[in-house]
């Protein structure tokens, strides 16, 4: 019964996307920081991303919300990729050594402990000898 009511309310609405998830996480982090540091203005500021998230979710202007999400993804995705790659490198630090190609600046991963090896870049074909 409640599920059908919610389905009828959300019919024709925009719903959830990457920007809404990001705004929700920001709102939660701000409210947690406000609780830890007991800062009232930060607590009030944590409602702003939450209200924007709810507005975007309930909006019927789907094309405008989709454009906002596309702009957000164009900005956020390179940042997210760098963060994910950083943590992947940290996890693989014992097993692999990372080098940058001198030709195209592509990141190359080589197993550790193999001595001197010749590394060939898969993108540009540049060859170099490195000590692992």
N, C-alpha and C positions, 0 to 999 in steps of 0.2 A: 504494500500500500504506500509506504513512504518512498520506496524506490520509484514507483510510477509517478508520484507527485514530483519528485526531483527530476525525473526524466522529462516531464512536461514543462517544468520551469526552465530547464537548460536547453530545450529545443530551440534552435535558431540562434543560440548564444555562441560566443567564441570558444570558451573552455580553457584548457590548460596548455601551456607551451613552455619553452626553455626560459623565456624572460620571466614568466610567472613563477617558475620554480626558483630562479635566482632571487627574485624579489621576496619570496617567502623565506628563503634561507637568510637573506640580509635582515629581515624583520626579526627572525628568531635570534640571530646573533646579537643584534642591537638590544633586544629585550634581556638576553642573558648577561650582556655587559652591563646593562643598567641595574640588573639585580645584584651582580657581584660588586660593582663600585657604588651602588646606592646613589645614582645620579638621576634625578627626576626628569631633566630635560631629555636625556637619552632615552628614557622610558617612553616619553611622549613622542619622540622622533621615530621610535620603532613602529608606531602605528601607521606612519605615512607609506612605507613600502607595502604594508599589508593592505591598506585601503586601495592603493594603485593596483595591486594584484587582484583584489576582488572586483574592482571596476573593469579591468581588462577581461577577466573571466566572464563577467555577466554582460559584456558589451555585445551589441548586435552588428556593429560595424566591423565585420570580419576582415575586409581588405585593409583597413587602417591598422588593425592589430597584427595582421600578418606582416605588413611592412615594418612595423616596429620590431617584431621578432626577428625578421631578416637582418635589419640593421644591427640588432644586438648580437646575433650569431656571427656576423662578419667581424665584429669587434672582439667578442668573447672567445671564439673558437681558436685563434692563434694563441691567446693567453692560456687557455685550457690545455692546448697541445704542449706548450712549453712546460707547464706545471706537471703534466702527466709524464713527459719525457724525463724531467728532472728526477722524479721519484722512481721511475723505471731504471735510470742510471744508478741511483743510490742502491737499489735492490741488487743490481748486477755488478756492483763495483768489485766484488771479490773474484768474479769469474771472467769479466771482460774489461778491456781497456779501450777507451774511445779516442779517436783521432779525427781531425778535420782535413778534408781534401784540400790541397793547396790550389787546385784548379777551380772547383765549383763551390767550395766551402761546405760540402755535404758531410754529415757526421758518419764516420765509419766505426764499426764495432769489431774488435779482434780479440780472440781468446787470450787470456793471460798465460804467461809461462811457456811460450813457444819459441823464445829467443828472438833472433832477427828474422822478420818475415817481410816478403814483398806484398804490399797491399795495392790492389787495383780498384779504383773507384768504379762502381757500377754505373754511375751516371755519365761521367765524362771520359773514363778510361785512363785517367792519370795514374801513374805508378810511382810508388815511393817505398823505401825500405825503412821500417820502424822496428824498434826493440820493444818486445812485449814482456 
